[in-house]
Amino acid sequence: MKIMTIIMLIGKSNCGKTTTCKCLYQELITNNAKIIKTTYKEKCGDFSCKLNYNEKIIVIKSAGDSRNRVYDALKKQCDILICACRSSFNDIITSAMQETSSLSPIYKEKTSDENAKNQIINIINQNKQL
Protein backbone atom coordinates (compact mmCIF):
# COMPACT_ATOMS: atom_id res chain seq x y z
CA MET A 1 0.00 0.00 0.00
CA LYS A 2 1.31 3.42 -0.98
CA ILE A 3 1.96 5.77 1.95
CA MET A 4 0.93 9.34 1.28
CA THR A 5 1.86 12.58 2.95
CA ILE A 6 -1.24 14.28 4.32
CA ILE A 7 -1.22 18.01 4.97
CA MET A 8 -4.35 19.05 6.82
CA LEU A 9 -5.13 22.75 6.87
CA ILE A 10 -7.20 22.96 10.05
CA GLY A 11 -9.28 25.93 11.15
CA LYS A 12 -12.66 27.33 12.01
CA SER A 13 -15.23 28.37 9.44
CA ASN A 14 -14.25 31.41 7.33
CA CYS A 15 -10.66 31.61 8.56
CA GLY A 16 -9.19 31.39 5.04
CA LYS A 17 -8.59 27.68 4.45
CA THR A 18 -10.09 27.74 0.95
CA THR A 19 -8.27 30.98 0.09
CA THR A 20 -5.00 29.37 1.18
CA CYS A 21 -5.74 26.31 -0.99
CA LYS A 22 -6.41 28.59 -3.97
CA CYS A 23 -3.15 30.50 -3.37
CA LEU A 24 -1.27 27.20 -3.13
CA TYR A 25 -2.86 25.96 -6.37
CA GLN A 26 -1.80 29.15 -8.19
CA GLU A 27 1.73 28.87 -6.79
CA LEU A 28 2.08 25.27 -7.98
CA ILE A 29 0.70 26.09 -11.44
CA THR A 30 3.11 29.05 -11.68
CA ASN A 31 5.92 26.61 -10.87
CA ASN A 32 5.01 24.24 -13.73
CA ALA A 33 2.60 21.84 -12.04
CA LYS A 34 0.51 20.02 -14.64
CA ILE A 35 -3.26 19.85 -14.11
CA ILE A 36 -4.65 16.32 -14.19
CA LYS A 37 -8.16 17.20 -13.01
CA THR A 38 -9.88 20.17 -11.40
CA THR A 39 -13.41 20.96 -10.24
CA TYR A 40 -14.76 24.25 -8.95
CA LYS A 41 -18.07 24.81 -7.17
CA GLU A 42 -18.93 28.42 -7.90
CA LYS A 43 -21.79 28.58 -5.39
CA CYS A 44 -19.58 27.92 -2.37
CA GLY A 45 -16.15 28.66 -3.84
CA ASP A 46 -14.72 25.25 -2.94
CA PHE A 47 -12.60 23.27 -5.36
CA SER A 48 -10.56 20.15 -5.70
CA CYS A 49 -7.71 19.37 -8.05
CA LYS A 50 -5.17 16.74 -8.92
CA LEU A 51 -1.76 17.93 -10.11
CA ASN A 52 1.54 16.46 -11.20
CA TYR A 53 4.30 18.51 -9.59
CA ASN A 54 7.93 17.40 -9.76
CA GLU A 55 6.81 13.83 -10.49
CA LYS A 56 4.56 13.74 -7.42
CA ILE A 57 0.79 13.51 -7.63
CA ILE A 58 -0.78 16.17 -5.41
CA VAL A 59 -4.47 16.40 -4.55
CA ILE A 60 -5.85 19.62 -3.05
CA LYS A 61 -9.35 19.51 -1.56
CA SER A 62 -10.66 22.77 -0.10
CA ALA A 63 -14.10 21.56 1.04
CA GLY A 64 -13.82 20.64 4.69
CA ASP A 65 -17.37 21.20 5.83
CA SER A 66 -18.32 17.53 5.61
CA ARG A 67 -16.63 14.55 7.20
CA ASN A 68 -17.57 12.48 4.12
CA ARG A 69 -15.67 14.86 1.83
CA VAL A 70 -12.57 14.63 3.97
CA TYR A 71 -12.78 10.82 4.25
CA ASP A 72 -13.25 10.67 0.46
CA ALA A 73 -10.12 12.77 0.00
CA LEU A 74 -8.16 10.29 2.14
CA LYS A 75 -8.96 7.58 -0.44
CA LYS A 76 -7.45 9.48 -3.39
CA GLN A 77 -4.46 7.90 -5.10
CA CYS A 78 -1.72 10.46 -4.65
CA ASP A 79 1.64 11.13 -3.09
CA ILE A 80 0.55 14.28 -1.23
CA LEU A 81 -2.97 15.16 -0.07
CA ILE A 82 -3.67 18.73 1.01
CA CYS A 83 -7.04 18.93 2.64
CA ALA A 84 -8.86 21.73 4.46
CA CYS A 85 -10.96 20.65 7.42
CA ARG A 86 -12.76 22.18 10.33
CA SER A 87 -10.94 22.34 13.64
CA SER A 88 -13.65 20.19 15.23
CA PHE A 89 -12.72 17.17 13.08
CA ASN A 90 -10.29 15.56 15.54
CA ASP A 91 -11.58 12.10 14.60
CA ILE A 92 -10.59 12.70 10.96
CA ILE A 93 -7.09 13.66 12.02
CA THR A 94 -6.85 10.50 14.14
CA SER A 95 -8.09 8.41 11.21
CA ALA A 96 -5.56 10.00 8.88
CA MET A 97 -2.74 9.24 11.30
CA GLN A 98 -3.70 5.55 11.26
CA GLU A 99 -3.61 5.47 7.45
CA THR A 100 -0.29 7.19 6.88
CA SER A 101 3.02 7.66 8.60
CA SER A 102 3.31 11.24 7.44
CA LEU A 103 0.74 13.75 8.70
CA SER A 104 1.43 17.47 8.82
CA PRO A 105 -1.34 19.48 10.46
CA ILE A 106 -1.27 23.23 9.87
CA TYR A 107 -3.58 25.11 12.19
CA LYS A 108 -5.04 28.21 10.58
CA GLU A 109 -6.44 30.98 12.72
CA LYS A 110 -5.12 34.48 12.11
CA THR A 111 -2.14 33.25 10.09
CA SER A 112 -1.90 34.94 6.71
CA ASP A 113 -2.70 32.90 3.63
CA GLU A 114 0.85 33.53 2.40
CA ASN A 115 2.37 32.13 5.61
CA ALA A 116 0.24 28.97 5.52
CA LYS A 117 0.89 28.54 1.78
CA ASN A 118 4.65 28.79 2.36
CA GLN A 119 4.47 26.19 5.17
CA ILE A 120 2.74 23.80 2.77
CA ILE A 121 5.23 24.48 -0.05
CA ASN A 122 8.08 23.69 2.36
CA ILE A 123 6.49 20.35 3.25
CA ILE A 124 5.95 19.53 -0.44
CA ASN A 125 9.57 20.38 -1.25
CA GLN A 126 10.85 18.25 1.65
CA ASN A 127 8.68 15.39 0.40
CA LYS A 128 10.12 15.52 -3.14
CA GLN A 129 13.57 14.91 -1.71
CA LEU A 130 12.50 11.66 -0.03
ZADO-1210 file (C-alpha; in nm, 4 decimals, padded with zeros to 6 digits):
<atoms>
<atom x="00.0000" y="00.0000" z="00.0000" code="MET" pos="1"/>
<atom x="00.1307" y="00.3417" z="-00.0976" code="LYS" pos="2"/>
<atom x="00.1955" y="00.5768" z="00.1950" code="ILE" pos="3"/>
<atom x="00.0926" y="00.9340" z="00.1279" code="MET" pos="4"/>
<atom x="00.1863" y="01.2575" z="00.2952" code="THR" pos="5"/>
<atom x="-00.1237" y="01.4281" z="00.4321" code="ILE" pos="6"/>
<atom x="-00.1216" y="01.8006" z="00.4968" code="ILE" pos="7"/>
<atom x="-00.4347" y="01.9048" z="00.6824" code="MET" pos="8"/>
<atom x="-00.5129" y="02.2755" z="00.6872" code="LEU" pos="9"/>
<atom x="-00.7195" y="02.2958" z="01.0051" code="ILE" pos="10"/>
<atom x="-00.9276" y="02.5927" z="01.1147" code="GLY" pos="11"/>
<atom x="-01.2659" y="02.7331" z="01.2010" code="LYS" pos="12"/>
<atom x="-01.5234" y="02.8374" z="00.9442" code="SER" pos="13"/>
<atom x="-01.4254" y="03.1407" z="00.7333" code="ASN" pos="14"/>
<atom x="-01.0656" y="03.1606" z="00.8561" code="CYS" pos="15"/>
<atom x="-00.9192" y="03.1394" z="00.5042" code="GLY" pos="16"/>
<atom x="-00.8589" y="02.7676" z="00.4455" code="LYS" pos="17"/>
<atom x="-01.0088" y="02.7739" z="00.0947" code="THR" pos="18"/>
<atom x="-00.8267" y="03.0977" z="00.0090" code="THR" pos="19"/>
<atom x="-00.4999" y="02.9370" z="00.1179" code="THR" pos="20"/>
<atom x="-00.5735" y="02.6313" z="-00.0988" code="CYS" pos="21"/>
<atom x="-00.6407" y="02.8593" z="-00.3971" code="LYS" pos="22"/>
<atom x="-00.3147" y="03.0501" z="-00.3374" code="CYS" pos="23"/>
<atom x="-00.1273" y="02.7204" z="-00.3134" code="LEU" pos="24"/>
<atom x="-00.2860" y="02.5962" z="-00.6370" code="TYR" pos="25"/>
<atom x="-00.1805" y="02.9150" z="-00.8187" code="GLN" pos="26"/>
<atom x="00.1735" y="02.8871" z="-00.6791" code="GLU" pos="27"/>
<atom x="00.2076" y="02.5273" z="-00.7979" code="LEU" pos="28"/>
<atom x="00.0701" y="02.6093" z="-01.1444" code="ILE" pos="29"/>
<atom x="00.3108" y="02.9050" z="-01.1682" code="THR" pos="30"/>
<atom x="00.5922" y="02.6608" z="-01.0874" code="ASN" pos="31"/>
<atom x="00.5008" y="02.4242" z="-01.3730" code="ASN" pos="32"/>
<atom x="00.2602" y="02.1836" z="-01.2039" code="ALA" pos="33"/>
<atom x="00.0508" y="02.0022" z="-01.4641" code="LYS" pos="34"/>
<atom x="-00.3258" y="01.9851" z="-01.4110" code="ILE" pos="35"/>
<atom x="-00.4647" y="01.6320" z="-01.4187" code="ILE" pos="36"/>
<atom x="-00.8156" y="01.7203" z="-01.3013" code="LYS" pos="37"/>
<atom x="-00.9875" y="02.0169" z="-01.1404" code="THR" pos="38"/>
<atom x="-01.3412" y="02.0959" z="-01.0245" code="THR" pos="39"/>
<atom x="-01.4761" y="02.4249" z="-00.8946" code="TYR" pos="40"/>
<atom x="-01.8067" y="02.4811" z="-00.7167" code="LYS" pos="41"/>
<atom x="-01.8925" y="02.8415" z="-00.7901" code="GLU" pos="42"/>
<atom x="-02.1791" y="02.8577" z="-00.5390" code="LYS" pos="43"/>
<atom x="-01.9582" y="02.7915" z="-00.2368" code="CYS" pos="44"/>
<atom x="-01.6146" y="02.8663" z="-00.3838" code="GLY" pos="45"/>
<atom x="-01.4718" y="02.5255" z="-00.2939" code="ASP" pos="46"/>
<atom x="-01.2599" y="02.3272" z="-00.5362" code="PHE" pos="47"/>
<atom x="-01.0559" y="02.0146" z="-00.5703" code="SER" pos="48"/>
<atom x="-00.7715" y="01.9374" z="-00.8053" code="CYS" pos="49"/>
<atom x="-00.5173" y="01.6739" z="-00.8919" code="LYS" pos="50"/>
<atom x="-00.1762" y="01.7932" z="-01.0110" code="LEU" pos="51"/>
<atom x="00.1538" y="01.6459" z="-01.1199" code="ASN" pos="52"/>
<atom x="00.4295" y="01.8510" z="-00.9593" code="TYR" pos="53"/>
<atom x="00.7935" y="01.7395" z="-00.9757" code="ASN" pos="54"/>
<atom x="00.6811" y="01.3831" z="-01.0494" code="GLU" pos="55"/>
<atom x="00.4562" y="01.3739" z="-00.7418" code="LYS" pos="56"/>
<atom x="00.0787" y="01.3511" z="-00.7631" code="ILE" pos="57"/>
<atom x="-00.0779" y="01.6168" z="-00.5406" code="ILE" pos="58"/>
<atom x="-00.4472" y="01.6399" z="-00.4551" code="VAL" pos="59"/>
<atom x="-00.5849" y="01.9623" z="-00.3046" code="ILE" pos="60"/>
<atom x="-00.9349" y="01.9507" z="-00.1555" code="LYS" pos="61"/>
<atom x="-01.0660" y="02.2768" z="-00.0099" code="SER" pos="62"/>
<atom x="-01.4100" y="02.1564" z="00.1036" code="ALA" pos="63"/>
<atom x="-01.3822" y="02.0639" z="00.4689" code="GLY" pos="64"/>
<atom x="-01.7372" y="02.1200" z="00.5830" code="ASP" pos="65"/>
<atom x="-01.8317" y="01.7528" z="00.5614" code="SER" pos="66"/>
<atom x="-01.6629" y="01.4550" z="00.7195" code="ARG" pos="67"/>
<atom x="-01.7571" y="01.2485" z="00.4120" code="ASN" pos="68"/>
<atom x="-01.5672" y="01.4859" z="00.1827" code="ARG" pos="69"/>
<atom x="-01.2570" y="01.4626" z="00.3967" code="VAL" pos="70"/>
<atom x="-01.2784" y="01.0815" z="00.4245" code="TYR" pos="71"/>
<atom x="-01.3253" y="01.0675" z="00.0460" code="ASP" pos="72"/>
<atom x="-01.0116" y="01.2771" z="00.0003" code="ALA" pos="73"/>
<atom x="-00.8162" y="01.0292" z="00.2136" code="LEU" pos="74"/>
<atom x="-00.8956" y="00.7579" z="-00.0441" code="LYS" pos="75"/>
<atom x="-00.7448" y="00.9480" z="-00.3387" code="LYS" pos="76"/>
<atom x="-00.4460" y="00.7902" z="-00.5104" code="GLN" pos="77"/>
<atom x="-00.1725" y="01.0465" z="-00.4647" code="CYS" pos="78"/>
<atom x="00.1644" y="01.1132" z="-00.3088" code="ASP" pos="79"/>
<atom x="00.0545" y="01.4275" z="-00.1229" code="ILE" pos="80"/>
<atom x="-00.2967" y="01.5156" z="-00.0074" code="LEU" pos="81"/>
<atom x="-00.3670" y="01.8728" z="00.1012" code="ILE" pos="82"/>
<atom x="-00.7042" y="01.8933" z="00.2641" code="CYS" pos="83"/>
<atom x="-00.8858" y="02.1726" z="00.4464" code="ALA" pos="84"/>
<atom x="-01.0955" y="02.0646" z="00.7422" code="CYS" pos="85"/>
<atom x="-01.2764" y="02.2178" z="01.0333" code="ARG" pos="86"/>
<atom x="-01.0937" y="02.2341" z="01.3637" code="SER" pos="87"/>
<atom x="-01.3651" y="02.0190" z="01.5227" code="SER" pos="88"/>
<atom x="-01.2723" y="01.7166" z="01.3075" code="PHE" pos="89"/>
<atom x="-01.0291" y="01.5562" z="01.5538" code="ASN" pos="90"/>
<atom x="-01.1575" y="01.2098" z="01.4598" code="ASP" pos="91"/>
<atom x="-01.0587" y="01.2697" z="01.0956" code="ILE" pos="92"/>
<atom x="-00.7088" y="01.3658" z="01.2022" code="ILE" pos="93"/>
<atom x="-00.6853" y="01.0496" z="01.4138" code="THR" pos="94"/>
<atom x="-00.8093" y="00.8407" z="01.1207" code="SER" pos="95"/>
<atom x="-00.5557" y="00.9998" z="00.8879" code="ALA" pos="96"/>
<atom x="-00.2741" y="00.9236" z="01.1301" code="MET" pos="97"/>
<atom x="-00.3696" y="00.5549" z="01.1256" code="GLN" pos="98"/>
<atom x="-00.3608" y="00.5468" z="00.7450" code="GLU" pos="99"/>
<atom x="-00.0285" y="00.7186" z="00.6876" code="THR" pos="100"/>
<atom x="00.3020" y="00.7655" z="00.8599" code="SER" pos="101"/>
<atom x="00.3308" y="01.1243" z="00.7442" code="SER" pos="102"/>
<atom x="00.0739" y="01.3745" z="00.8705" code="LEU" pos="103"/>
<atom x="00.1434" y="01.7472" z="00.8818" code="SER" pos="104"/>
<atom x="-00.1337" y="01.9480" z="01.0463" code="PRO" pos="105"/>
<atom x="-00.1265" y="02.3234" z="00.9869" code="ILE" pos="106"/>
<atom x="-00.3584" y="02.5108" z="01.2191" code="TYR" pos="107"/>
<atom x="-00.5042" y="02.8213" z="01.0581" code="LYS" pos="108"/>
<atom x="-00.6443" y="03.0980" z="01.2717" code="GLU" pos="109"/>
<atom x="-00.5115" y="03.4477" z="01.2113" code="LYS" pos="110"/>
<atom x="-00.2142" y="03.3247" z="01.0091" code="THR" pos="111"/>
<atom x="-00.1903" y="03.4936" z="00.6710" code="SER" pos="112"/>
<atom x="-00.2698" y="03.2898" z="00.3626" code="ASP" pos="113"/>
<atom x="00.0854" y="03.3532" z="00.2401" code="GLU" pos="114"/>
<atom x="00.2375" y="03.2129" z="00.5606" code="ASN" pos="115"/>
<atom x="00.0240" y="02.8970" z="00.5524" code="ALA" pos="116"/>
<atom x="00.0892" y="02.8539" z="00.1779" code="LYS" pos="117"/>
<atom x="00.4652" y="02.8786" z="00.2364" code="ASN" pos="118"/>
<atom x="00.4469" y="02.6194" z="00.5170" code="GLN" pos="119"/>
<atom x="00.2740" y="02.3797" z="00.2766" code="ILE" pos="120"/>
<atom x="00.5229" y="02.4485" z="-00.0050" code="ILE" pos="121"/>
<atom x="00.8084" y="02.3692" z="00.2363" code="ASN" pos="122"/>
<atom x="00.6490" y="02.0346" z="00.3252" code="ILE" pos="123"/>
<atom x="00.5948" y="01.9527" z="-00.0444" code="ILE" pos="124"/>
<atom x="00.9569" y="02.0375" z="-00.1251" code="ASN" pos="125"/>
<atom x="01.0854" y="01.8251" z="00.1653" code="GLN" pos="126"/>
<atom x="00.8680" y="01.5391" z="00.0402" code="ASN" pos="127"/>
<atom x="01.0119" y="01.5522" z="-00.3139" code="LYS" pos="128"/>
<atom x="01.3573" y="01.4906" z="-00.1713" code="GLN" pos="129"/>
<atom x="01.2504" y="01.1660" z="-00.0028" code="LEU" pos="130"/>
</atoms>
